[in-house]
Amino acid sequence: MVPMKKEENETELVQQLRLVPGLKLKVDEPLARYTTIKIGGPADYFLDVETGRALIEALRLFDVHRIPFCLLGKGSNVLVSDLGARGAVLRLGAEFKRISWREEDDHALVDVGAAYPVTQLVREAARRGYGGLEFAEGIPGSVGGALVMNAGAYGSEMEKIVERVEGVTLNGASISLRRDEMVFTYRDSHLPSGTIVTAVRMRLQKRAAEEVGTKVRELVSRRKKSQPAGYPNSGSMFRNPPGDFAGRLIEAAGLKGKRIGRAEISSRHANFIVNLGGARAEDVKSLMELARSEVKQRFGVELSPEVRFLGEWPSSVGGS
């Protein structure tokens, strides 16, 4: 088959998007290359958004043309359908990766863009001797994604260090939320519907750089011992139920190492599903459904997905 030239498929929307400074557009772009599990069909429109003005103009065009859209950060904690995603998928860059630091008494304030990598932020804070972010070492996502899902580990979460959140609404209006205006719960920040996070201010503790660095290295070692390495994955697949751990329940159900297609429930940590090479989203989804069914049947516990399902799905998982 000879693929059609992109020019022959361009619509008015595509032509308008290509004229916006700070937008980089790709049509029918496979999303597998942008997800940590390396799975996902094509997005109708994939846009790298470099500036705040470009983001606002893109939102305006989506509204005019009635185009659905969603954000994709670093591609962790997301499972994209084999069918891909209709509408537009946005990825923030450039202006949304800015960072600044300042000290205030025994604290340090960091203003960081939503697209900044979490692990890079953790290590930079450690080098400067600022504590409070150590728990996030190894979280593969962006600052914005970690904020939205109130990412956490080892007894701490984003809510404990957030001072302020900046963002825009679906109509492009700016929004700023102080910590006392926000409500966090387990794996959720409950932002106003439609909020797109653009930057976060965090308050960290001034400590000895050696002390913070030692803690980060300790947690790196713990992660390496307990979490799968060598195969692409999306991170934890399920939220931990109250008073227990999803991985423990899935392992107790005898599902460690279970495979469907080229997807496998990790033999190292049962709350991870790995792509052995060529896995499909439907393989991963089927393993999730199996895990939920077995855990429910054996222990009476209903597991809730932690990953976000993106795109067109022939059926749903947990109401997603």
N, C-alpha and C positions, 0 to 999 in steps of 0.2 A: 504494500500500500504506500502511496505517496502522500505524505501529510500535506494538508492545506496550508498555504502561507498564512502567517498571522495577520497580515494586512487584510486578507479577504474576510477575516472573522471580526475585525475591529468594529465596535459599536460606537455610538456617540459618546457613551460613558467612557470607554477606553480612550478615545481621542482627547476627551477633556482631562482625564486623569494624567495623561502623558504630558500635558501642558503645565501641570502644577509643579513649581520649583520645590525640591525636597521630597518628591515622591519617586520611587522606582517601581515600575509596574511590570509584572510578569503574568501572562495569560495561560490558563490551564497548567499551572505549576504544581508538580508532584510535591506533596507535603511530607513524604517520608524522609526527605533529606533535612527537614527542619525539626524533627521530633527525636527525642533521645532513644526511643525504642525502634526508630528507623522503619516506621510503618505509616501508611496513609496515602490515599488517592489524591487526585488533583483538586486545587482550588480554582474556581472560575477566574478569580483575580487575586493575585498575591502582591501586596504592597509593602515595601520597606519605607517607613515614614521617618524622615530625618529631622523635621522641625515641628514646632508647635503650630505654626501657621499652616504647614502642609496637612497636619492632622485635622485641623478645623475645616480646611477646604475639602478634604476627602469626606468628612462627615456631612458637609453640606451637599456634596454631589450624591452621596448614598441616599440622603433624604429625598432629593429631587427625583432620583431615578428609582426610588423604592428598592434599594439593594440591601439585603441583610449582610451583616458583617460580624466578625469576632476578632479578638486579639490572640496572638500566639507569641508567647515570650521566648524562653529558651527551649520550649518543646518538651519539658518534663511534666509529669502528672497530667498527661493528656493522651487520649487514644483517638486517632483520626480514622474514620471509616475508610474501608477499601474503596468505597464509591466516591470519596472525596467530599469537598464542602462547596455547597452552592453559595453564590455571592462572593464577598471579599474576605480575605484573611489579612490582618494587619500585623506587622512586626515593627516595633519601635526601635530606633537606633540613634546615632549621632548625638543630637541635642539632648536626648533622653538617657544618655550615658554620662552626663556631667556629674561631677562630685566636688564638694568643698567641705573643709573641716574647720572648726574653731573650738577653742577651749573656753570653758566657763566655770570658774572655781574648780571643784573636783570632778567636773563632768566634761564631756566633749560632745559637741553637736555636729552631726554629719548630715548634710543635705545631698541626697543622691537621686539620680534619675531612675525612673522605673525600669529602664532596660539594662541597668548595671548588673553584672553577674554577682550573685550572692557570695559564692566562694571567693571571688576576687576581693569583695568588700570585707569579708571576714579576715582574710590574710593581711590586707592593708591596715585594718584596725589593730590587728595583733602587732604589726611592725611599729605602729605608733604608740602602743601601750594603752589601747582603749579596750576595755572589757565589756561583756554583755552580749556579744554576737557569737561567742564560741560555739554555741549549740548549733548554729547554722552551717558550720563547716561540713562540706560534702553535699549540701542541698544544691542540686544542679540548675536551679531555675534563676529567674531574674528577680530583682528587688520588688517590682510591681506584682509579679505572680505570687511571691512569698507573702506579701502583705495581704493580697486578696484572700488567700486561703489560710491566713494566720499560721504559716508554716512553723513547725516546732520539732524539737527532739531533745532528749536527755533532760526533760523536766522544765524546759523553757520554750517560749513562743515569741513571735514577732510582737504581740500586743505589749509585752513587758518593756520594749525599748522604743516603741513608736511615740513620737511627739506631735507630728502633724502630717497630714496627707494632702497633696495637691493633685488636682485632676480636672477633667472636663466632662461635661454632660453630653448626651447624644446630640444636642443641638449646638455644641461647641462652646457653651458657656463655662467659664472657669468656676471651680469649686474648691474650697479649702476647708478642711476639717481638723479641729484640734482633737487631741486624745480624749478629752472629756466629752466630746460630741460623738464619739464612736463607741460601738458595742461589739466586743469580740467574744466569740465562743470557740469551742474546739473546731479547728480547721475552717473557720469562717470569720470574716471581718464585717459582714453585714453592711457593706457600703450602700448608699442610695442606688436604687436600680438604674443601670445604664452608666454608672460612673466609670470613666477610663482613668486609671491612676497614671500620672505623669512624673511625680516625684514624691519622695518620702523624707521626712526629717526624723532622725533617731537620736536618742540621748544615751550615751555610753559612759562608763565609769573610767576615770583615769587610774591606771595601774602600772606596775612595772612591766615593760615589754616582755621580759623573760618569763614572767608569771603567765601572761596571756598566751604567749607562744607555746609554752609547755602544755597548757590546757588544750590548745588547738591540736597540737601533735598527738596528745592522748586520745582525743576524740577521732582523729583521722585513723589511728590504729584500731580503735574499737569498731569503726565503720568497716574497715577493710576485713576484719575478722568475721563480721556478722552479715555483711551484705554482699550480693553477687558481684563478681567482676568478670570482665572478659566478654560479656554479651550485652547488647543493648537492652535497656529496660526503661520503664516510665517512673520508677520509684515505687513507693508503697501503693498497692492497688486498692486496699480497703482501709477505712478508718478503724481505729481501735475501738471496740465496744467498751462501754463503761466497766471499769474494773478488770479488764482482760486485754489480750493482744490478738489481733486478727491472725498474725503469723502463727501463734501458738495453736489457735483453734484449727486452722487449715492443716497444720502439721499433724495435730491429734486426729484429724479426720483421715489421715493416711494419704494425703495428696502431694506431699513433697516429691518432686521429680515427675509428676504426671504431665504427659504431653498430649497435645492435640495439634496435628499438623507440625509446624516448626516452632510452635510456642510451648514453653515449659514453665510449670510452677517451680521456681528455683529450689534446687536441692540444698542450698545454703540457707535461704530465708524464704519461708513459704508465703510471705506477703508480697513477694516480687514475682512477676512473670517476665521471663527473658525471651528474646528473639534469637533463636538458634541459627538464623540465617534464612531469609525468605518467608518468615511468618506473616500471616495475614491478620488484619484486625479481627476478623470473625473467629480466628483460632484463639486469640487472646480473650475475646468476649465469651466464647464457649467455656474456656477454663474458668473465667470469673463466675459464670452461671453455675458451673459444676461446684466450685468452692462454696458459693452461697447456699446451694441446695444441700450439700453434704453437712455443712456446719449447722444449718437450720434443722435438718433432720436429726442429727446426733446430739446437738447441744441446746437446741431451742433458741439459738442466737441469730439474729438477722444482721448480716454484714452489709454495710453501706459503702458504695464505691468512694474512694478518695480521688481517683482519676476523673478528669472531665472528659465527656464524650463529645467529640466534635465531628460535624458533618452529617451526611445522610446515612441513616441506619435502617435496615429492613425491619428490625425489631428493636426493643429497648432493653436496657439493663437497669434494674432498680428504678424504673421510672425516668431514666435520663433521656 
